[in-house]
Amino acid sequence: MALSYQSTRGGEKGVTASQAILRGLAEDGGLYMPSEIPVLPVPMEKLAEMSYQETAYAVMKPFLTDYTEEELKGCIEKAYDSKFDTEEIAPLAKAGGMYFLELFHGKTIAFKDMALSILPHLMTTAAKKNQVDREIVVLTATSGDTGKAAMAGFADVPGTRIIVFYPKGGVSRIQELQMRTQKGSNTSVVAIRGNFDDAQTGVKRLFSDQELAKKLADRGYQFSSANSINIGRLVPQIVYYVYAYAKLLSHGEIADGEPINVTVPTGNFGNILAAYFAKRMGVPIAKLICASNENKVLYDFFSTGKYDRNREFILTTSPSMDILISSNLERLIYLSTGCDGGKTKDLMDSLSSTGAYTIDAGMKAFLSDFTGGYATQEQDAAMIRELFQKTGYLVDTHTGVAAAVYQDYREKTGDETKTVIASTASPYKFSRSVMEAIQGLREEEDEFALIDEMSRLTKIPVPQAVEEIRSAPILHNRECGRDEMKQEVADILGI
């Protein structure tokens, strides 16, 4: 029987992969989950010989069963091409006793490119498969990286519009410039006066607004999402964990079947959930180490079994992790309930109404593959500095959090299992914080002067993604309050 999708909250079942990708979010507010997590269709020794594109097909095909071989291979070929600055797409770098899986070689120098390079192709293919004649409006909240990567993917794609909301003052200067200089007649960017959770909550509210949905339909539009709540974002992320293990095997770093650990800097929980899916597919992953910054809601959850967002929101030097509502955790919660949509809905309703929920002992036992850790901004900076001084390898502030958390985990547990760290962004994306970590700097220094200094210091060329915004004109100036998002969407679409 072909794999299908259902809502984590029980309201929908039997949805095809292409329908789930088109809709983004289920009508009951839940997230789409596959009816089963398939096993890898080829052995690891064969995967070790495959290119990234071949691995992508092997991993994604069992999830996207209503896409033909020609359709899926076409999407993969268009996504993983010369937009990436290395043929490997996601190379591994060894430094300081850790393996860094570099996920930032795409067009916008962040890991979001890995999935958002393919999502527009999956979505437009899905629209054709389902005879959708309405224009797809991709509505997305971003903590910094998704916005630019999604706009770059969807810019001028026929039959689509994209609207991105980001927290004003809550992203790095480079992230903001990347979004506000984005070309494309179908792209819109809005700064909201609030934090990422406000943006994400507002977007979810718009998805569930039935009155707005009718207005959209009357004008020939329908919403979809490019956030990691869309299963079309999550499935491509599984690929690079399978690829990483296969490359460790082909490079002779591990034996076939030897377990590894994976450490992921975590905000919305999609990236580490993809690693968990890879484990369930058969990749020998032992521990999944969930690394948080000072917004340590996930660390507290894995420690206590209580998820509680009722706390101070802290703006840190790792802004893509400044999140208190980790949307993708709902998928893991659903699995931990034995795929009980009613129970999952009750917990999510509690989160919505009280800002908290607590899981039972059986669910907590289900999560034993995971362990949480967190690093302060000082520990993050110290890790970046130490790694650079000892090895010459430079990481960004999110990867620094992950490396610091992993080092602490290894010291506390004595676990010497070889570990892959998801390196989620180029250090150039957070140049000020990275340079302050390794040198200490004056506040008034120009962002691009810092970038040029980083290049001189590290001998790493300035990425094209940064060069192209150096003198690019600002094209987007929209701004609104957290309660004005619906009106802003209406204005943009003229409804």
C-alpha positions in Angstrom: 0.0 0.0 0.0 1.3 3.5 -0.9 2.5 5.6 2.0 0.1 8.4 2.8 -0.1 11.3 5.2 -2.2 12.3 8.2 -2.6 15.2 10.5 -0.8 15.0 13.9 -4.1 16.2 15.4 -6.3 13.5 13.9 -8.4 15.6 11.5 -7.1 14.2 8.2 -6.0 10.9 6.9 -5.1 9.4 3.5 -3.5 12.5 2.1 -1.0 12.0 -0.7 2.5 13.4 -0.5 1.8 16.0 -3.2 -1.4 17.2 -1.5 0.5 17.5 1.9 3.2 19.6 0.3 0.7 21.8 -1.5 -1.4 22.5 1.7 1.6 22.9 4.0 -0.5 22.7 7.2 -3.5 20.5 7.9 -6.9 22.1 8.2 -7.1 21.2 11.9 -3.9 23.1 12.5 -1.9 19.9 12.7 1.3 18.9 10.8 1.3 16.2 8.2 3.1 12.9 9.1 3.7 9.8 7.0 1.6 6.8 7.8 5.0 5.0 8.4 8.6 5.9 8.3 10.1 3.7 5.5 13.4 1.9 5.7 16.3 2.8 3.4 15.7 1.0 0.1 19.4 0.4 -0.6 22.2 -0.8 1.7 24.7 1.7 3.2 27.6 0.2 1.3 25.8 1.1 -1.9 24.9 4.6 -0.6 28.6 5.1 0.1 29.2 5.1 -3.6 26.4 7.5 -4.5 26.4 11.2 -5.4 24.3 13.6 -3.3 21.6 13.6 -6.1 21.5 9.8 -6.2 21.2 9.7 -2.4 18.4 12.2 -2.5 16.4 10.1 -4.8 16.9 6.9 -2.8 15.9 8.6 0.5 13.0 10.8 -0.8 11.3 8.3 -3.2 9.8 6.1 -0.4 8.2 9.2 1.2 7.0 10.9 -2.0 5.2 7.9 -3.5 2.8 9.7 -5.8 5.7 11.5 -7.6 6.9 9.5 -10.7 10.6 8.7 -11.0 10.9 11.3 -13.8 9.2 14.0 -11.7 11.2 13.4 -8.6 14.6 13.1 -10.4 13.7 16.3 -12.4 13.1 18.2 -9.1 16.4 16.9 -7.6 18.4 17.8 -10.7 17.0 21.4 -10.7 17.6 21.8 -7.0 21.1 20.4 -6.5 23.1 22.0 -9.3 25.6 24.8 -9.8 23.7 26.9 -7.2 25.9 25.0 -4.8 29.6 26.0 -4.7 30.8 22.3 -4.3 29.9 19.2 -6.2 29.6 17.3 -2.9 26.6 19.7 -2.0 27.1 18.9 1.8 30.8 18.2 2.5 32.2 16.9 5.8 35.1 18.8 7.5 37.0 17.2 10.4 38.3 19.6 13.1 38.9 19.4 16.8 37.8 15.8 17.0 34.4 16.6 15.4 33.0 16.1 12.0 31.2 19.2 10.7 28.5 18.6 8.1 28.7 21.8 6.1 25.1 22.6 5.1 25.9 26.2 3.9 27.2 25.8 0.4 24.0 26.8 -1.3 22.8 30.2 -2.7 22.0 31.9 0.6 24.9 30.2 2.7 22.6 28.6 5.3 21.2 25.0 5.7 17.8 26.1 4.7 19.0 26.0 1.1 19.3 22.2 1.3 15.5 21.9 1.4 14.3 25.2 0.0 16.2 24.6 -3.3 13.9 21.7 -4.0 10.6 22.8 -2.4 9.5 25.1 -5.2 10.0 22.3 -7.7 8.1 19.8 -5.5 5.3 22.3 -5.0 4.9 23.3 -8.6 5.0 19.7 -9.7 2.4 18.9 -7.0 0.1 21.7 -8.3 0.2 20.2 -11.8 -0.4 16.7 -10.4 -3.5 17.9 -8.5 -4.8 20.2 -11.3 -4.5 23.3 -9.1 -5.4 26.3 -11.2 -5.1 28.8 -8.3 -2.0 30.9 -7.6 0.0 29.5 -4.6 0.7 32.1 -2.0 3.6 30.8 0.1 3.3 32.4 3.6 6.3 32.0 5.8 7.7 33.2 9.2 11.5 33.3 9.5 14.0 33.7 12.3 16.5 34.8 9.7 17.5 32.1 7.2 14.2 30.5 5.9 13.0 33.8 4.6 15.9 34.5 2.2 16.3 30.8 1.2 12.5 30.6 0.4 12.4 33.8 -1.5 15.5 32.8 -3.5 13.8 29.5 -4.3 10.4 30.9 -5.3 11.5 34.2 -6.9 9.7 34.6 -10.3 8.5 30.9 -10.2 5.3 31.0 -12.3 2.1 30.5 -10.4 3.5 31.4 -7.0 3.7 34.4 -4.7 5.8 34.5 -1.5 5.3 36.6 1.6 7.9 36.5 4.4 7.5 37.9 7.9 10.6 38.4 10.1 11.1 39.9 13.5 12.4 43.5 13.3 15.7 43.7 15.2 15.7 40.0 15.7 18.0 38.9 12.8 21.6 39.6 11.8 22.3 42.6 9.6 23.4 40.3 6.8 20.2 38.2 7.1 18.1 41.4 7.0 19.9 42.8 3.9 19.6 39.4 2.1 15.8 39.6 2.5 15.3 43.3 1.9 17.3 43.2 -1.3 15.6 40.1 -2.8 14.6 40.5 -6.4 11.5 38.9 -7.9 8.1 40.5 -8.8 6.3 37.8 -6.7 8.3 38.4 -3.5 7.3 40.4 -0.4 9.0 40.9 2.9 7.5 42.3 6.1 9.2 43.2 9.3 7.0 42.7 12.3 7.3 44.6 15.6 7.6 41.4 17.7 9.7 38.3 17.9 9.8 35.1 15.8 7.2 33.4 17.9 4.8 36.3 17.2 5.5 35.9 13.4 5.1 32.1 13.5 1.9 32.2 15.6 0.5 34.9 13.3 1.2 32.8 10.2 -0.5 29.8 11.7 -3.5 31.9 12.6 -3.7 33.1 8.9 -3.6 29.5 7.8 -6.6 28.5 10.0 -8.7 31.7 9.1 -11.6 30.2 7.1 -13.0 33.7 6.2 -9.6 34.6 4.7 -9.3 31.3 2.9 -12.7 32.0 1.2 -11.5 35.5 0.1 -8.3 34.0 -1.2 -10.2 31.3 -3.2 -12.6 33.9 -4.7 -9.5 35.8 -5.9 -7.8 32.7 -7.3 -5.2 32.2 -4.5 -4.4 29.5 -2.0 -2.0 29.4 0.9 1.0 27.1 1.3 4.0 27.1 3.6 7.8 27.1 3.1 8.4 26.7 6.8 9.6 23.4 8.2 6.0 22.6 9.1 5.7 21.6 5.4 6.6 18.0 5.0 8.2 19.0 1.7 10.9 20.8 3.8 11.4 18.0 6.2 11.9 15.1 3.8 14.8 16.7 1.8 16.6 17.3 5.2 16.7 13.6 5.9 19.0 13.2 2.9 22.0 14.9 4.3 22.2 12.8 7.4 22.1 9.6 5.3 24.7 11.1 3.0 26.9 12.1 6.0 27.0 8.6 7.3 27.6 7.2 3.8 30.5 9.6 3.3 32.1 8.7 6.7 31.9 5.1 5.6 33.4 5.8 2.1 36.2 7.9 3.6 37.2 5.0 6.0 36.3 7.1 9.1 33.8 4.5 10.3 33.0 0.8 9.8 29.7 -0.2 8.2 27.2 -0.4 11.1 29.3 1.6 13.5 27.1 4.0 15.4 27.6 7.8 15.3 26.1 10.6 17.3 24.5 13.7 15.7 24.5 17.2 17.3 22.2 19.8 15.9 21.8 23.5 16.9 18.0 23.6 17.3 15.3 26.2 17.1 12.2 25.0 15.4 13.2 21.3 15.7 13.0 20.4 12.0 16.7 19.8 11.4 17.1 17.4 14.4 13.8 15.7 13.6 15.2 14.9 10.1 18.2 13.2 11.8 15.7 11.2 13.9 13.9 10.1 10.7 17.2 9.1 9.2 17.8 6.9 12.3 14.4 5.4 12.0 15.1 4.6 8.3 18.1 2.6 9.4 21.1 5.0 9.7 23.1 3.8 12.8 22.7 7.0 14.9 23.0 6.5 18.6 22.4 9.8 20.4 20.7 12.8 19.0 22.1 15.8 20.9 19.7 18.7 20.8 21.8 21.9 21.3 20.0 25.1 22.5 21.1 28.6 23.2 19.9 30.6 26.2 16.3 30.2 25.0 16.6 26.7 26.4 13.0 25.6 26.2 14.0 22.3 24.5 16.8 21.6 27.0 14.3 22.0 29.8 11.8 19.8 28.0 14.1 16.9 27.5 15.3 17.3 31.1 11.9 17.4 32.7 9.2 16.3 30.3 7.5 19.7 30.6 7.4 22.1 27.6 6.9 25.6 29.0 7.2 28.7 26.8 6.3 31.1 29.7 9.7 32.7 30.1 11.8 35.6 29.0 12.6 35.7 25.3 16.3 36.4 24.9 17.9 37.9 21.8 21.2 36.2 21.3 24.1 36.0 18.9 22.5 32.9 17.4 19.2 34.5 16.3 17.9 31.6 14.2 17.6 29.6 17.5 15.8 32.4 19.3 12.5 30.5 19.4 10.2 29.4 22.3 7.7 27.5 20.3 9.4 24.7 18.4 6.7 23.8 15.9 8.3 20.5 14.6 8.4 19.0 18.1 4.7 18.3 17.5 5.7 15.6 15.1 7.9 13.8 17.7 5.2 14.2 20.3 2.7 12.6 17.9 5.0 9.6 17.5 5.6 9.4 21.2 1.8 9.1 21.8 1.7 6.1 19.5 0.3 8.3 16.7 -2.7 9.4 18.8 -4.1 12.5 17.1 -6.5 13.3 19.9 -3.9 13.2 22.6 -1.5 15.3 20.5 -4.3 17.8 19.9 -4.9 18.1 23.6 -1.3 18.8 24.3 -1.1 21.4 21.6 -4.3 23.1 22.8 -2.7 23.3 26.2 0.4 24.9 24.7 -1.9 27.4 22.9 -4.0 28.3 25.9 -1.5 28.1 28.8 1.9 28.1 27.1 2.8 24.7 28.5 2.2 21.0 28.5 3.7 18.0 30.3 4.2 14.5 28.7 3.7 11.3 30.6 6.3 8.7 31.6 5.7 6.5 28.6 6.2 9.4 26.2 9.3 10.5 28.0 10.8 7.0 27.7 10.1 7.1 24.0 12.4 10.2 23.7 15.4 8.4 25.2 17.3 8.7 21.8 17.5 12.5 22.5 19.5 14.4 25.0 19.5 18.2 25.5 22.2 20.7 26.2 22.6 24.5 26.0 25.4 27.0 25.7 25.5 30.6 26.8 26.7 33.3 24.4 30.0 33.4 26.3 30.4 29.6 25.9 29.5 29.9 22.2 32.1 32.7 21.6 34.7 30.8 23.5 34.1 27.6 21.4 34.4 29.6 18.1 37.6 31.2 19.3 39.1 27.9 20.6 38.3 26.0 17.5 39.8 28.7 15.3 42.9 29.2 17.3 43.6 25.4 17.6 42.6 24.2 14.1 42.1 27.2 11.9 38.5 26.1 11.3 35.9 28.9 11.6 32.3 28.3 12.4 29.2 30.5 12.8 27.4 31.2 16.1 24.9 28.5 15.7 27.4 25.8 14.9 29.5 27.2 17.9 26.5 26.5 20.2 26.3 22.9 18.9 30.1 22.3 19.3 30.1 23.7 22.8 27.1 21.6 23.8 28.7 18.5 22.3 32.0 19.1 24.1 30.1 19.4 27.4 28.2 16.2 26.6 31.4 14.3 25.9 33.1 15.5 29.1 30.1 14.7 31.3 29.3 11.3 29.8 32.6 10.0 28.6 30.9 9.1 25.3 33.6 9.0 22.6 31.3 7.9 19.8 32.2 9.7 16.6 29.9 12.7 16.2 28.6 14.7 13.3 27.7 18.3 14.0 25.3 20.0 11.7 27.1 23.2 10.6 24.1 25.3 9.7 25.5 28.6 8.3 28.6 30.3 6.9 30.4 32.4 9.5 30.0 35.3 7.0 26.2 35.3 7.8 27.0 36.4 11.4 30.2 38.2 10.7 30.0 40.7 13.6 29.4 38.1 16.3 32.0 35.7 14.9 34.7 38.4 14.6 33.9 39.6 18.2 34.3 36.0 19.3 37.8 35.6 17.8 39.1 39.2 18.1 36.9 41.5 20.1 35.6 44.6 18.1 34.2 48.1 18.4 30.5 48.4 17.9 30.7 51.1 15.3 32.7 49.1 12.7 30.9 48.7 9.4 29.5 45.2 8.6 31.3 44.9 5.3 34.6 46.1 6.8 34.3 43.2 9.2 33.6 40.8 6.4 36.7 41.9 4.5 38.7 41.6 7.7 37.4 38.1 8.2 38.4 37.1 4.7 41.9 38.5 5.2 42.2 36.7 8.6 40.9 33.3 7.5 41.9 33.2 3.8 38.3 32.1 3.1 36.9 34.1 0.1 33.8 36.2 0.8 30.8 34.2 -0.5 28.9 35.4 -3.6 25.8 35.6 -1.5 27.4 38.3 0.7 29.1 40.1 -2.2 25.9 40.6 -4.1 24.2 42.5 -1.2 27.1 44.8 -0.6 25.7 47.5 -2.9 22.3 46.0 -3.8 19.3 48.4 -3.5 16.7 47.9 -0.7 13.6 46.7 -2.4 11.4 45.9 0.6 10.3 48.4 3.3 7.1 46.9 4.7 6.6 46.8 8.4 3.6 46.0 10.7 2.5 45.2 14.2 2.0 41.6 15.3 -1.8 42.0 15.1 -1.7 43.6 11.6 -0.4 40.6 9.6 -3.8 39.7 8.1 -4.2 43.3 6.8 -0.7 43.3 5.4 -1.3 40.1 3.4 -4.6 41.5 2.1 -2.8 44.7 1.0 0.0 42.7 -0.8 -2.5 40.5 -2.6 -5.1 43.2 -3.2 -8.0 41.4 -1.6 
